[in-house]
Amino acid sequence: MLTTEWETEINKCAKCGKCRSICPVFIETGNESMVARGRISLADALRSGEIIHTERLREYLLSCKKCLRCSHVCPSGVDYDFIIQAMLDDLANHIGIWLIPRIVFRLFLTRRWLFNLLLKTASIFQRVVPLKRHGTMRHLPFMFMGGRWIPPLAKESVLKKYRNTRKIKSPKMKVGFYVGCLINYIYTDIADAVIEVLNHFEIEVVVPQGQLCCGIPARSLGDIKTARKLAETNVEVFEKANVDFIINACATCGRTLKRDYPRILGERCLKFTNKLYDISEFIEKYCTYEAKSLNTKITYHDPCHLYWGQNISKQPRDILRRSSGFQEMENPERCCGGGGVFNLLHYDLARKIGEYKTKAIEKSGADVVATGCPGCRLQIEDLLAAQGSAVKCTHTIQVLRDALLLPR
């Protein structure tokens, strides 16, 4: 049910249109219904009864990337993310959630063993489906709503590989590692780097086995029931782990855990959220180190959910400057076109948005582009592979691991 707080946020909007200048979707489409001001007008029309809940309304809502840029440039301080999420929740309550996503969210995401089985089946499809182009990108089956090229699924998930904690003699502290789905099942090399670097700093890393998806896919489609169940499980699992801090290496997961969980669960999860740190944020605050600068030109892409969502941009750059021949690209905070559900539903538009990013990467002259989000890495690798580019994409923590000369 829509609330008074929702109406208050709608009334803040002065319809100035400043959001039009920064919205990556509007810049490409020019469609007023696909920008914050336009969607807030739709919210106002829904409130007054001028429109009703329809699939067309859902289409306009899901065309939002949730990159959070609009809220940062809004002179009226409108919490646009809150408005659109409330609309998605209300829409799902009135006309439901699509069948296949509902099955995946409620049956598989909340049951790790079943989700593992689903992805194991997907990996078999990857081996038998022929590649349509050169490179390492492969297509997942229909349950992820298609249109997506991804790297092969890992032979062993992070949760399975690190089910036993690597013990550190007299550790300085003990941290929990929230892994997230992309890192757990695809980019396991990011998890390897996180654990190796923190162990090098004499920090013991616990990977709680009961952790589940952060819930952002379900939350994005208004499935608050599943999102709440996932949040409750994750909070409980990490509270039982009894760690000093909780680390994550995914911008989207981190932003979801920090911002959405308090909204879903209230104050009872603050003990959990107050321990949360992005890996770059944690290292720059708690770790002292000397790194050997790599003889590699590296540039950096700011993930939306790290730059705009968590105000983290200096820390990863500090790491890269100490670890490599770092150089900025043009507009590093410009969206790469990724974005979870948006990317799955609007793949061609996501690719078009991402063209600016690949041009900036190539223009920088870098050999490697680092980022702080596996979702962005997924998108950038896809874009670079499509162009036959030799530039590699990696995570910031992997650059630091190499600069520390840690054995693999």
N, C-alpha and C positions, 0 to 999 in steps of 0.2 A: 504494500500500500504506500502511495506517495505521501510524503510528510510535509510539515510546515517548513522544515529546514530546506527541503527541495524547492519549495515556492520562494523562499527568501533568496536563494541563490539565483533563481530565474529573474527575480526583480532587480538584482544587482546589474544585470547586463544592460548597458546603455546603447547597444546596437551600433557601436562606433565602427566596427569592421576591422579593427586592428589585427584581429586573429587571421584575417584573410591574407595578410602579408607574410605569414610564417607557417601556415598550415600546408604540409607537403601534398595532401590530397587535393585541396582546393587549387593549389598552384598548377597542378596537372589537369584538373577537370574543369575548373571555373564554375562548378556547380554550387550554388548558394546553399543547397540542402546538405552539402558535404563539407561544411565548415562549422566551427563552434557557434557563430552567430545564427546561422541557419538552423542548426539542430536545437538551439535554445528557443528559437521561434516555434519549432515543431513542438517542443515541450510546453510552451505557453499555449499553443493551440490544443494540445492534448488536455491541458488543465481546464481550459474553458469549454471543452466539448466540441470544438470545431472539427477535430479529427478523432478517429478511434484507433485502437490497436489493430494493426494489419501487418502482413508480411512486407509490404512496401516500406512501412515505417521501420521495421527491423532492418531492412536493407540499408536504409540511410544511416541508422545507428551503427551498424557493423562496418560501414565504410570509414569509420573513424579509426585511426591508427593508435589512438591513446598514447601519442608521443609526448603529451603534456606541455608542448610549446605554448599553446594558446593561453593557458593559465598563467604562464610566466610573463607574457607581454600584456596581459589584460590590465588596463589602468583602473578598472573597477574591482579587481580582486575576485572575480567570479571563480568559484571552484567548479569548473566545467566537468572535470572527471566525475565529481559526485553527481552532477545532474544527469549525465549520460548513463552512469551505472544504475542510478535509481530508475531511469526509464527502461533499461534493459531488464532489470529485475521485475518491474511492473508488467512489462510486455510478456515476459515468460510466464508470469502468474496468470495472465489473461488468455493467451493463445498457445501457451506451452513452449517446449523446447523441441527442436528437430529430433526425430526418432534416433538416428544413428549416433549423434553426439550424446544424446541422453543415455543410450545404452553404454557407450564407452565411458562416460563420466561416472555413472552410478554403479555400473557392474564391474568395470575394469580398474578405474583410477583409485577406487577405494580398497581394492584387493591386490596387493603387490604380486602375489603368486600368479593371479589370473592375467594381470597386465604383462608380466614376464612371458607368459605363455603366448599371449597375443603377439608380442613383438618377436618371439621366437618363430612364430608362423610367418611374420612379415619378413624375417631374415631369409627364410626359405624362398619366398617369392623373389627377393632381391637376386638370389643366385640363378633363378631360372628365367627371369624377365630380361630380354636382351637390352643392352645399352642403346640409347638413341643418339648419343654423341660421345666424343672422346672425353676422358677425364674420369674422376672417381665418383661422380654423382649418380645416385640411383633413386628410383621412384618407389615410394611406399604404397601399400595397398589402399583401397578406397576408404578404410575406416578413419583416415586422416583427411578425408574430403578432397583428396586428389590434387593435381596440379603442382606437386612439389617434388623437387629433386633434392635428395639428401645423400650424405656419405653412407657407406655401409654401416649397419649396426655392429657394435663391438661384439667380439666373441664372448667376452666376459664383462658383466656390468661392474660398476664401481662398488656397489653394495656387496656383491659377491666377493670381489677381489679383496676388499678391505673389511671383511666381516670380523676379522680379528685385529685388534688395535696393535699397531707397532709400538712396543713399549720403549720409553725413553728413560734412561737412568737419571734420577733427580731432575725431572722436567721443571722448567720455569713456570709453566702453567699448562692447563689442559683445556683444549677447545673442542667443540663439536663442529662437524662439517656437514652443513646442509647441502646436499649434492644437486638436487634438481634433475629433471628428466633428461634433458639433452646431454648433460655431462654424464649421467649415469649410464645411458644406453648408447651414446654415439661418441662424444668427445671425452673419452675416459683419460686421454692424455692430459687434459686440464686438471683433473683430479690428481693424477700422478704428480704433477708439478706442485700443486697446492700442498700435498702431504710431504713431499720431499723437501720443499723449501722450509715449511714450518718445523719439520723434524730437524733440519739443519740448524734452526734457531733454538733447538732444545725445547720445542713445544710439542707436547703429545696431542695427537689428533685422533679423536673418536668419531667413527662414522656409524651413528645409531641405525640399526637394521630396520626399525619399524617406521622410518620416515617415508612419507608419500609425496606425491606431486604437490606443489605449492597451492594449486587450485585455480591458477589464472585462466586456463582454458574454460573451465566450468563457469568461473566468475564472469568471463567475457560474454557468455551467452545467457547470463542471468540465472544460472543454476545455483542459487544461494544455498540450497539444501546440501548439495555435494561439496560446495566450497567450504561450508561450515564444518562438515564432517572431516574433511581433509585438514582444515586448520586445527580443529580440536585434537586430532591424532598427532600432528606434528608438534604442537605445543607440549602435549603430554610426553611424547617420546623424548624430547630434548630436556624437559624438566627432570625426567628420571635419569638422564645421562649425567646430571650433576657436573656440568662443565663451567669454566670461568667465562668463556665467550662462545659465540656461535658464528662461524665463518661461512660465507657463501661466495661463489665465483660467477654467479649469473645475475646480471643487472635486473632482469625482469623478476626473477625469484626474490631477490633481495628487496626490491621495491614492494612486491606483493606482501612479503612477510612483515615489513616495517609499517606499511600504510594500511593495507586491507585487513590484516588480522585484527587490529584494534577496533576497526569498524564492524567486523563480523562478530568478534567475541567479547568486545568491551575491555574493561580494565583488567580482567583476569589473565590476559595474555601479556601484560606489560613487562612482567619479569622476564618473559621470553624475548620480546622485541627489544628491550633495553640492552640485551647481550649481543645483538646482531651487528656484524661488521662485514662490509665488502672486503675481499682479500687485500686489495690495494690500500684501502683505508686502514685496515688492521696493521699491515706491515709498516706503513709510514708512521703510525702512532706508537707501536710497541716494539719494533725490531730495529736493531742497529746492525749495519752490515757494510762491507766493502765489496764491490763487484768489479769484475774485469770487463771493461767496455768491449762489447762484441764488434768485430769488424763487419758490421752489417748496417745498411741504411734502413731504419725502421720509422714508419709514421704511425699515427694513432687515430682511430675512429672513436668518437664519443658515442656510446650507446645512449639512446634517449632516456631509458629508465635509470641510467647512472648519472648522466649530466643534468637532465631536467627533473628526474624523479627522486634523486638522492643528493643532488648538489655535490657530486664527486667528479672532479676533473683534474685537479692539481696532483693528487696522489699518484695516479697511474703515470702521469707525465714525469713526475719526479723519479719514479722507478725506471722508466725508459731512458731518461737522460743519463742516469748513472750506469745503465746497463748496455747502451748501444749508441750508434751514430743516429741520434733522434732528430727528426725534422718534421715540422708541422705540414699538414696538407691544407689546402684551401677549405674554409668552412668545415672544420673537422666535426662540428656538432650537428651538421646537416644529416637528416635521416637517411639510412641506407635502404629503406623500403621494406625491412623485415617487419615483424610485428605479430607473430603467432596467428591467431584466427584471421586477422585482416589479410595476411599474406596467403593463407590458404583459400580464402574466398575471392580475393582480388589479385591474383598472381600477376597478371599482365600489368596492372597498375603499379604493383609493388616493384616490378622489374623496371618500369619507366621512372619511378622515383629514384631507384637505385643507380640509374645511369649517371647522375651527377656525382655520386660517390666514387664509382669506378674511374671516372675521368679525373677526379681529384687525386685518387690514389696513383694513377699512372703518371699524372703531371708532377707529382711530388718526387718522382725518381727513386722511390723507396723499393727495396727488394722484398720487404715484409710489411704488412699492415697488422698492427696489434689492436686488440679491442678488449673490453671487459665483459662481453656477453656472448655466450655460445649461440644465441639466436641471431645476433648480428654476424657472427662468424659464418653461420650456416648460409645466410643471405649473401654475404660478400664472396664466399667461396663459389656459390652458385653463379653469381654475376661474372666473376673473374674467369671461371671455367667456360662460360658461354662465349667469352671473348678470346679464349685461348691464351690468356695472360699468364706470364711466368711469375707474377707476384704471389707470394704465399700469405695466408692469413693465420694468425695465431692469437693466443691469449696473453695478456700482459705478464701474468705469473710465469708463463713458459719462457719468456724472454729473461726474466730474473733468474729462473732456475739455470738456464744456460750460462748466464753471466757469472753466477756463483760457482761455475765449473763443477756442478754436482754430477756424479756418475748416474747414467740412466740404467 
